[in-house]
């Protein structure tokens, strides 16, 4: 086994995924709420794994040849992020609950949570640039070791999402006060809105 190819993929995968984004903010929020934590982390990690495999299979060049995909993904992702930002902003302004065992409000069902999780991943054009195009392109620089590179990148995704989701649960005492939770919801709303604006602007 070529450990260097695996470690290169691991390092590249982690370096791309740790940036603050809508998906990471959602995972953090679910971890703090202790709401479907395992399912959310697994869904994010598996989605990344699928995208990395697609990139390794050479679909990155195909995506680059279909110019209509980019604007569709940008506007679709922006619309979803604006809607979620509005929801978080409403919670920041109106919520009076603390982060207790029951959460700030009624717990969402597994289905809606997973749908939101998938939307944060698959409606974000940046994730395609990172996983399909960039990681896929880098894997071609290691002929014969593409699978090891991809395995390293996928391992990085699993490590990061599970660490983020379950690490967030340890911060729950900090968010036992309503004010702290409202501040977090406000930050999430601003993050989502900022990313939406960047998507529409093409940045």
ZILINZI-V700809 format. One record per residue. N is the residue number from 0. PSI is psi in radians with two decimals (none if undefined). BURIAL is # if it has 24 or more other ideal C-beta (glycine too) atoms within 12 Angstrom, else .. D_CENTER is the distance of its C-alpha to the mean C-alpha in Angstrom with 2 decimals. Layout:
n=<N	N>
psi=<PSI	PSI>
burial=<BURIAL	BURIAL>
d_center=<D_CENTER	D_CENTER>
This chain:
n=<0	1	2	3	4	5	6	7	8	9	10	11	12	13	14	15	16	17	18	19	20	21	22	23	24	25	26	27	28	29	30	31	32	33	34	35	36	37	38	39	40	41	42	43	44	45	46	47	48	49	50	51	52	53	54	55	56	57	58	59	60	61	62	63	64	65	66	67	68	69	70	71	72	73	74	75	76	77	78	79	80	81	82	83	84	85	86	87	88	89	90	91	92	93	94	95	96	97	98	99	100	101	102	103	104	105	106	107	108	109	110	111	112	113	114	115	116	117	118	119	120	121	122	123	124	125	126	127	128	129	130	131	132	133	134	135	136	137	138	139	140	141	142	143	144	145	146	147	148	149	150	151	152	153	154	155	156	157	158	159	160	161	162	163	164	165	166	167	168	169	170	171	172	173	174	175	176	177	178	179	180	181	182	183	184	185	186	187	188	189	190	191	192	193	194	195	196	197	198	199	200	201	202>
psi=<2.30	1.70	-0.56	-0.70	-0.71	-0.80	-0.61	-0.77	-0.71	-0.82	-0.75	-0.71	-0.78	-0.70	-0.54	-0.52	-0.37	-0.22	2.47	2.24	-3.13	-0.74	-0.79	-0.65	-0.67	-0.76	-0.73	-0.78	-0.76	-0.63	-0.73	-0.63	-0.18	0.79	1.88	0.76	-0.88	-0.79	-0.69	-0.83	-0.74	-0.71	-0.77	-0.79	-0.75	-0.65	-0.78	-0.72	-0.76	-0.78	-0.66	-0.71	-0.70	-0.76	-0.75	-0.44	-0.03	0.23	-0.18	-0.72	-0.57	-0.76	-0.68	-0.40	-0.04	1.48	-0.38	-0.33	-0.71	-0.92	-0.62	-0.80	-0.67	-0.88	-0.66	-0.78	-0.71	-0.73	-0.76	-0.74	-0.66	-0.74	-0.74	-0.61	-0.71	-0.68	-0.78	-0.68	-0.70	-0.74	-0.69	-0.62	-0.55	-0.38	2.39	0.05	2.71	2.91	1.58	-2.93	-0.41	-0.09	-3.12	-0.35	-3.00	2.42	2.42	2.66	2.84	-0.73	-0.96	-0.65	-0.77	-0.62	-0.75	-0.72	-0.78	-0.66	-0.74	-0.53	-0.96	-0.25	0.12	1.87	-0.43	-0.54	-0.54	-0.67	-0.75	-0.87	-0.88	-0.88	-0.98	-0.97	-0.64	-0.72	-0.69	-0.60	-0.52	-0.24	-0.05	1.20	2.28	-0.20	0.32	-0.69	-0.68	-0.69	-0.82	-0.70	-0.69	-0.77	-0.72	-0.67	-0.70	-0.72	-0.81	-0.80	-0.79	-0.88	-0.69	-0.62	-0.74	-0.83	-0.85	-0.45	-0.59	-0.54	-0.44	-0.24	0.04	-0.67	-0.56	-0.52	0.41	-0.20	2.38	-0.67	-0.71	-0.72	-0.68	-0.66	-0.77	-0.78	-0.66	-0.73	-0.74	-0.75	-0.77	-0.68	-0.84	-0.79	-0.71	-0.77	-0.68	-0.76	-0.72	-0.65	-0.81	-0.63	-0.20	0.26	none>
burial=<.	.	.	.	#	#	.	#	#	#	.	#	#	#	.	#	#	.	.	.	#	#	#	#	#	#	#	#	#	#	#	#	#	#	#	#	#	#	#	#	#	#	#	#	#	#	#	#	#	#	#	#	#	#	#	#	.	.	#	#	.	.	#	.	.	.	.	.	.	.	.	.	#	#	.	.	#	#	.	#	#	#	.	#	#	.	#	#	.	.	#	#	.	.	#	.	.	#	#	.	.	.	#	#	.	.	.	.	.	.	.	.	#	#	.	#	#	#	#	#	#	#	#	#	#	#	#	#	#	#	#	#	#	#	#	#	#	#	#	.	.	#	.	.	#	#	.	#	#	#	#	#	#	#	#	#	#	#	#	#	#	#	#	#	#	#	.	#	#	.	.	#	.	.	#	.	.	.	.	.	#	#	.	#	#	#	#	#	#	#	#	#	#	.	#	#	.	.	#	.	.	.	.>
d_center=<29.99	28.93	26.99	26.49	24.47	22.22	21.82	21.20	18.31	16.96	17.45	15.96	12.78	12.39	13.56	10.98	7.84	9.41	9.60	8.87	6.61	6.04	2.65	4.49	7.44	7.19	7.06	9.75	11.64	11.93	13.10	15.57	16.83	17.15	16.17	15.26	13.51	14.28	13.38	9.84	9.29	11.31	9.74	6.32	8.81	11.26	9.36	8.81	12.43	13.73	12.52	13.99	17.09	17.45	17.42	19.90	22.04	22.64	20.85	19.51	23.05	23.33	20.39	22.06	25.24	23.97	23.78	23.30	19.76	18.39	19.91	19.10	15.36	15.62	17.71	16.00	12.58	14.61	16.55	13.78	12.35	16.00	16.70	14.02	15.21	18.69	17.99	16.72	19.65	22.03	21.01	21.48	24.89	26.19	24.87	27.60	26.24	25.24	22.53	24.87	24.76	24.50	21.73	22.31	23.05	23.34	20.60	18.74	19.44	17.28	17.38	16.09	13.23	12.15	12.83	10.63	7.70	8.83	9.40	6.11	5.49	9.22	10.43	8.77	11.59	10.26	8.21	11.71	13.42	11.71	11.85	14.70	16.85	16.57	16.12	18.36	20.86	20.96	21.66	24.72	26.12	26.70	29.03	29.58	26.72	23.75	22.98	23.00	20.71	18.18	18.70	18.04	14.73	13.65	15.12	13.11	9.79	11.65	13.17	10.30	8.27	11.76	13.09	10.66	11.13	14.82	15.52	14.66	17.40	19.89	19.43	20.62	24.17	23.16	21.86	24.99	26.35	25.59	25.53	22.71	20.49	21.52	20.69	17.10	16.79	18.41	16.10	13.02	15.21	16.11	12.65	11.76	15.28	15.32	12.44	14.29	17.48	16.32	15.27	18.68	20.44	19.12	17.79>
